[in-house]
């Protein structure tokens, strides 16, 4: 773990492959001897309220407690737990995402939740918080993930894998010290991650604002403005035109069969291949590689491909070649009558356009913007030479923001790796924190 943490003075061979050497005074045991997995439901007063935790409310290191139920309504068919129990997702991908937390603050001290949650109750030989950290350690995660049974998204960690996992543990007072140390150190790391996440949120808002301002107001802040006559658009530069979508862009009709040559060998773009709000293609696969079998639209190089479903995600890109087809959930759009494809792309990715089509999208389970409603949307259009300048300027500004976003993403990744490494080192005895105390405020160690 680096210079600031010391190893224990003496180690012994654990005799267990994945444990290796462990501190000499630590014991070796199975999880089932220090805890109870899925404790039996006790007889409780059934008319009381309790906390209710569906799977999506179990997060990494926290439980969202915003739902209550009457115990009688959830007693059968749901997992029972109490304050201080460790809750761990057993199903993929929640298990691999380390959706695990210690229950606390439950209504009446009682909770019920998803049947896909394991409840692990520490006995008097172990600390529940040490157990919480121990079950995030790399070797346990690897063994449990490899042992998952079931198919696809329903793969689960078998209970015997948790029960029979062999771990090395110190005495309970030392476990508490390790847990206190990890509480403090991971909280510092989590604060750094939270700050980077806030920065990412602000940068994405800035990115959106840069695009929106450029495609509605232009680059010249001194340009004379006029009322566009459209409430959501407001003023536009005086020399710009405002046109209906159908007068400046055409959407292709007629589908092709992706199972037939040559279309089977074309790149097939679907909404999931495009990054939300950026216009970036994340993946390029042929129709054949995707086993596509329903009708698709043919796309020309440089045309805009726009996702008509879930318009809030703002998914649009430029077609990379003439050998491209797109999902029937998308529109291939060609700018015309003075509108370039590049300017159209930035317009479709702008916040004002996205907000508008969200309002116009059909009120159904899967929101989408149909051709008729899209045709009536009015777009501000500068002269073509100005469009080129705006697109160039937007690309430059966005590039700077994207570089900052990349640095923030990398910082979060490194912080998470450090968090994982620190937990693993502490709970497996690679570092000795027995003498650790909560640093005083202003202590250099605390700021490190």
C-alpha positions in Angstrom: 0.0 0.0 0.0 3.0 2.3 -0.1 5.0 4.1 2.6 2.6 5.4 5.1 1.2 2.0 6.3 3.4 -0.6 8.1 3.1 -4.4 7.8 2.5 -6.6 10.9 5.7 -7.7 12.6 5.1 -11.4 12.1 3.2 -13.5 9.6 2.4 -17.2 9.1 1.4 -19.3 6.1 -2.4 -19.6 6.2 -2.4 -22.8 4.2 -5.1 -21.3 2.0 -4.2 -20.4 -1.5 -6.1 -17.1 -1.8 -5.1 -15.9 1.7 -1.4 -16.5 1.5 0.5 -15.2 4.5 -1.6 -13.7 7.3 -0.6 -12.0 10.6 0.6 -14.6 13.1 -2.0 -13.9 15.7 -5.0 -13.9 13.3 -7.3 -16.9 13.3 -8.6 -18.7 10.2 -12.3 -19.6 9.9 -15.3 -19.9 7.6 -17.8 -17.0 7.3 -20.6 -19.3 8.6 -18.8 -19.7 12.0 -18.8 -15.9 12.6 -22.2 -15.0 11.1 -25.6 -16.3 10.2 -26.7 -16.1 6.5 -30.4 -15.3 5.9 -31.5 -15.5 9.6 -35.0 -16.9 10.2 -37.9 -14.5 10.4 -39.0 -14.1 14.0 -42.5 -13.7 15.2 -43.1 -10.0 15.1 -46.1 -7.7 15.5 -47.5 -7.8 12.0 -49.4 -4.5 12.1 -46.2 -2.5 12.7 -44.5 -0.4 10.0 -41.1 -1.4 8.6 -38.6 -0.2 6.1 -38.8 -1.7 2.6 -35.7 -2.0 0.4 -36.1 -3.1 -3.3 -32.9 -4.1 -5.0 -32.3 -0.7 -6.6 -32.3 1.0 -3.1 -29.3 -1.1 -2.0 -26.2 0.9 -3.0 -22.5 0.7 -2.3 -22.1 1.6 1.3 -25.7 3.0 1.7 -29.3 2.0 1.7 -32.0 4.4 0.5 -34.7 4.2 3.2 -37.6 6.1 1.6 -40.2 3.3 1.5 -42.2 1.8 4.4 -44.7 -1.0 4.4 -46.9 -2.7 7.0 -45.0 -5.9 8.1 -48.1 -8.1 7.3 -48.0 -7.0 3.6 -44.3 -8.1 3.1 -43.7 -10.8 5.7 -44.1 -13.6 3.1 -42.0 -13.4 -0.1 -39.5 -10.8 1.0 -36.1 -11.0 2.8 -36.2 -10.0 6.5 -33.4 -8.0 8.2 -32.7 -5.9 11.2 -30.6 -2.9 12.2 -26.8 -3.9 12.1 -27.3 -6.7 9.6 -25.0 -6.7 6.5 -27.1 -6.6 3.3 -25.4 -7.9 0.1 -26.8 -8.2 -3.4 -26.6 -11.8 -4.6 -27.5 -11.3 -8.2 -25.5 -10.0 -11.2 -24.6 -7.2 -11.9 -25.4 -5.8 -8.4 -23.1 -8.2 -6.7 -20.1 -7.3 -8.9 -21.0 -3.6 -8.4 -20.5 -4.2 -4.6 -24.0 -3.2 -3.7 -23.4 -4.0 0.0 -24.2 -2.0 3.2 -24.9 -2.2 6.9 -28.5 -1.7 7.7 -29.2 1.1 10.2 -32.0 3.5 10.9 -34.8 1.0 9.9 -38.3 1.8 10.9 -38.9 -0.1 14.2 -35.5 -1.6 13.6 -37.0 -3.9 11.0 -36.7 -4.1 7.2 -37.9 -6.3 4.4 -36.4 -6.3 0.9 -35.8 -8.0 -2.4 -35.4 -11.8 -2.3 -32.1 -11.1 -4.3 -30.5 -9.7 -1.1 -28.4 -11.8 1.3 -28.7 -10.9 4.9 -25.5 -11.6 6.9 -25.8 -11.3 10.7 -22.5 -11.1 12.6 -22.3 -13.1 15.8 -20.2 -12.2 18.9 -17.0 -13.3 17.3 -17.0 -10.6 14.6 -17.8 -7.0 14.0 -20.6 -6.4 11.4 -18.6 -3.5 10.0 -15.4 -5.6 9.6 -17.6 -8.2 7.9 -19.0 -5.6 5.6 -15.5 -4.6 4.5 -14.3 -8.2 4.4 -16.9 -9.2 1.8 -15.7 -6.5 -0.6 -12.2 -7.9 -0.7 -10.8 -9.0 -4.1 -10.3 -12.7 -3.5 -13.8 -13.1 -2.1 -15.3 -11.2 -5.0 -13.4 -13.3 -7.5 -14.3 -16.6 -6.0 -18.0 -15.7 -5.5 -18.3 -14.2 -9.1 -16.7 -17.3 -10.6 -19.1 -19.6 -8.6 -22.3 -17.8 -9.8 -25.0 -20.1 -11.1 -27.9 -19.4 -13.5 -28.2 -17.8 -16.9 -27.6 -14.2 -18.2 -28.9 -11.5 -15.9 -30.2 -14.0 -13.3 -26.8 -15.3 -12.2 -26.5 -15.5 -8.5 -23.9 -16.2 -5.8 -24.8 -19.6 -4.1 -25.3 -19.4 -0.4 -22.7 -22.1 0.3 -20.0 -20.1 -1.4 -20.6 -17.2 1.1 -21.0 -19.6 4.1 -17.9 -21.7 3.3 -15.6 -18.9 2.3 -12.4 -19.1 4.4 -11.1 -15.9 5.8 -8.5 -14.8 8.4 -9.7 -12.7 11.2 -8.2 -11.0 14.2 -9.9 -10.6 17.6 -13.1 -8.5 17.6 -11.5 -5.4 19.2 -8.9 -5.4 16.4 -11.6 -5.9 13.8 -13.3 -2.8 15.3 -10.1 -0.8 15.0 -9.7 -1.9 11.3 -13.4 -1.0 10.6 -12.9 2.5 12.3 -9.8 3.1 10.2 -11.6 2.1 7.0 -14.7 4.2 7.8 -12.4 7.2 8.2 -10.2 6.6 5.2 -12.9 5.5 2.7 -15.0 8.6 3.8 -12.1 10.8 2.7 -11.8 8.9 -0.6 -15.6 9.1 -1.1 -15.5 12.8 -0.5 -12.9 13.2 -3.3 -15.1 11.0 -5.6 -18.2 13.1 -4.8 -16.3 16.3 -5.7 -15.2 14.9 -9.0 -18.7 13.7 -9.7 -20.0 17.2 -9.0 -17.4 18.6 -11.3 -18.5 16.2 -14.1 -22.1 17.3 -13.6 -21.1 21.0 -13.9 -18.9 20.3 -17.0 -21.7 18.4 -18.7 -24.1 21.3 -18.0 -21.4 23.7 -19.4 -21.0 21.5 -22.5 -24.8 21.6 -23.1 -24.9 25.4 -22.5 -22.0 26.0 -25.0 -23.8 24.0 -27.7 -27.3 25.6 -27.0 -25.9 29.1 -27.0 -23.9 28.6 -30.2 -26.8 27.2 -32.3 -29.4 29.7 -31.1 -27.4 33.0 -30.6 -24.3 32.5 -32.7 -20.7 33.6 -31.8 -21.1 37.4 -32.1 -22.5 38.8 -28.9 -22.9 42.2 -30.6 -25.0 40.9 -33.4 -28.4 42.7 -33.7 -31.2 40.4 -32.4 -34.8 39.9 -33.3 -37.7 38.0 -31.8 -38.0 34.6 -33.4 -41.7 34.5 -32.8 -41.2 31.2 -31.0 -41.6 31.3 -27.2 -39.0 28.6 -26.4 -36.5 30.0 -28.7 -36.7 33.7 -27.9 -34.4 36.1 -29.7 -32.1 35.0 -32.6 -29.6 37.0 -34.6 -31.4 39.3 -37.0 -29.9 37.9 -40.1 -30.7 34.2 -39.3 -33.7 32.5 -40.7 -36.2 30.3 -38.8 -37.5 27.3 -40.7 -39.7 24.4 -40.1 -37.7 21.1 -39.8 -39.4 19.7 -42.8 -38.3 22.7 -44.9 -34.6 22.3 -44.1 -34.1 18.6 -43.4 -35.4 15.4 -45.0 -35.9 12.1 -43.2 -35.3 9.0 -45.3 -38.1 6.5 -46.0 -37.9 2.9 -47.1 -36.2 0.1 -45.2 -33.6 -2.4 -46.2 -33.2 -6.1 -45.1 -30.1 -6.4 -42.9 -30.0 -10.2 -43.4 -29.2 -9.8 -47.1 -25.9 -8.9 -48.8 -24.6 -6.2 -48.9 -26.5 -4.7 -46.0 -25.5 -7.6 -43.7 -21.9 -6.4 -44.0 -22.8 -2.7 -43.3 -22.2 -1.0 -40.0 -25.4 -1.0 -38.0 -26.0 1.9 -35.7 -28.6 1.6 -32.9 -29.3 4.1 -30.0 -27.1 2.0 -27.6 -24.0 2.6 -29.9 -24.1 6.4 -29.4 -23.0 8.3 -26.3 -25.7 10.4 -24.8 -25.4 14.1 -25.6 -22.0 14.0 -27.3 -22.5 12.7 -30.8 -19.8 10.1 -30.3 -20.0 6.6 -31.6 -19.1 4.1 -28.9 -19.1 0.9 -31.0 -19.2 -0.1 -34.7 -20.4 -3.6 -35.6 -21.9 -5.0 -38.7 -25.6 -6.0 -39.0 -24.4 -9.7 -39.3 -22.3 -9.4 -36.1 -25.4 -8.1 -34.3 -27.6 -10.8 -35.8 -30.0 -8.1 -37.0 -33.2 -9.4 -38.7 -35.7 -6.6 -38.9 -35.9 -3.7 -41.4 -33.3 -0.9 -41.1 -32.7 2.5 -42.8 -29.9 3.0 -45.3 -27.6 6.0 -44.4 -25.2 8.1 -46.5 -21.8 9.2 -45.2 -22.1 12.5 -43.2 -25.9 12.2 -42.7 -27.2 12.8 -39.2 -28.6 9.7 -37.5 -31.0 10.7 -34.7 -32.7 8.5 -32.1 -36.4 9.0 -32.1 -36.9 7.0 -28.9 -36.2 8.4 -25.4 -35.3 11.8 -26.8 -34.2 13.0 -23.4 -31.0 11.0 -24.0 -30.1 13.2 -27.0 -28.5 10.5 -29.1 -27.4 11.6 -32.5 -24.2 11.1 -34.6 -22.9 11.5 -38.2 -23.0 8.4 -40.4 -19.4 7.2 -40.7 -19.7 5.9 -44.3 -22.0 5.0 -47.2 -21.9 1.4 -45.9 -24.0 2.3 -42.9 -27.5 1.3 -41.9 -29.4 2.4 -38.8 -32.0 0.9 -36.5 -35.7 1.6 -37.2 -35.6 3.4 -33.8 -33.6 6.1 -35.5 -34.0 8.7 -38.3 -31.4 9.2 -41.1 -31.6 13.0 -41.6 -30.1 15.1 -44.5 -29.8 18.8 -44.1 -31.1 20.9 -47.1 -32.1 24.4 -48.2 -29.1 26.0 -46.5 -28.8 23.7 -43.5 -25.5 21.7 -43.2 -25.4 18.3 -41.5 -22.8 19.4 -39.0 -24.9 22.3 -37.8 -28.0 20.1 -37.7 -26.1 17.6 -35.5 -25.2 20.2 -32.9 -28.8 21.6 -33.0 -30.2 18.1 -32.3 -27.7 17.7 -29.4 -28.6 21.1 -27.9 -30.5 21.5 -24.7 -33.3 23.6 -26.1 -34.0 21.1 -28.9 -33.9 18.2 -26.4 -36.3 20.0 -24.0 -38.7 20.7 -26.9 -38.8 17.2 -28.2 -39.3 15.8 -24.7 -42.4 17.9 -24.5 -43.5 16.7 -28.0 -42.7 13.0 -27.5 -45.6 10.6 -27.2 -46.8 10.0 -23.7 -46.2 6.3 -23.7 -44.0 3.8 -21.8 -41.2 4.4 -24.4 -41.3 8.1 -25.3 -40.5 8.9 -28.9 -40.8 11.8 -31.3 -42.7 10.9 -34.5 -42.0 12.3 -38.0 -45.1 14.6 -38.0 -44.1 16.4 -34.7 -40.5 16.6 -35.7 -41.5 18.1 -39.1 -43.2 21.0 -37.3 -40.3 22.0 -35.0 -38.8 25.3 -36.1 -35.0 25.6 -36.3 -32.9 28.8 -36.3 -30.5 28.7 -39.3 -27.5 31.0 -39.8 -25.9 31.5 -43.2 -23.8 28.5 -44.3 -20.4 30.1 -43.8 -21.5 31.1 -40.3 -22.7 27.6 -39.6 -19.1 26.3 -40.4 -17.5 28.8 -38.1 -20.0 28.0 -35.3 -19.4 24.2 -35.7 -15.6 24.8 -35.6 -15.8 26.9 -32.5 -18.2 24.5 -30.8 -15.8 21.6 -31.5 -12.9 23.5 -30.0 -14.8 24.5 -26.9 -16.2 21.0 -26.4 -12.7 19.5 -26.9 -11.5 21.5 -23.9 -14.5 20.4 -21.8 -14.1 16.8 -22.8 -10.4 16.8 -21.8 -11.5 18.0 -18.3 -14.2 15.4 -18.2 -11.6 12.7 -19.1 -9.3 13.9 -16.2 -12.2 13.8 -13.7 -13.3 10.3 -14.9 -9.7 9.1 -14.5 -9.5 10.7 -11.0 -12.7 8.8 -10.0 -11.3 5.5 -11.4 -8.0 5.9 -9.5 -9.8 6.9 -6.3 -12.0 3.8 -6.5 -9.0 1.6 -7.2 -7.3 3.1 -4.1 -10.4 2.5 -2.0 -10.6 -1.2 -3.1 -6.8 -1.7 -2.5 -7.0 0.0 1.0 -9.9 -2.2 2.1 -8.2 -5.4 0.8 -4.9 -4.5 2.5 -6.6 -3.8 5.9 -9.0 -6.8 6.1 -6.3 -9.3 4.9 -3.6 -8.0 7.3 -1.3 -6.6 4.8 -1.1 -3.4 6.8 -1.1 -3.0 10.6 -3.5 -0.3 11.8 -3.7 -1.3 15.5 -2.2 1.9 16.6 -4.4 4.0 14.4 -6.4 6.8 15.9 -8.7 9.4 14.4 -6.4 12.2 13.3 -7.0 15.6 15.0 -8.5 18.2 12.7 -5.8 20.1 10.9 -3.4 17.1 11.2 -1.3 16.8 8.0 -1.9 13.0 8.0 -5.6 13.7 7.7 -5.1 16.0 4.8 -2.8 13.5 3.0 
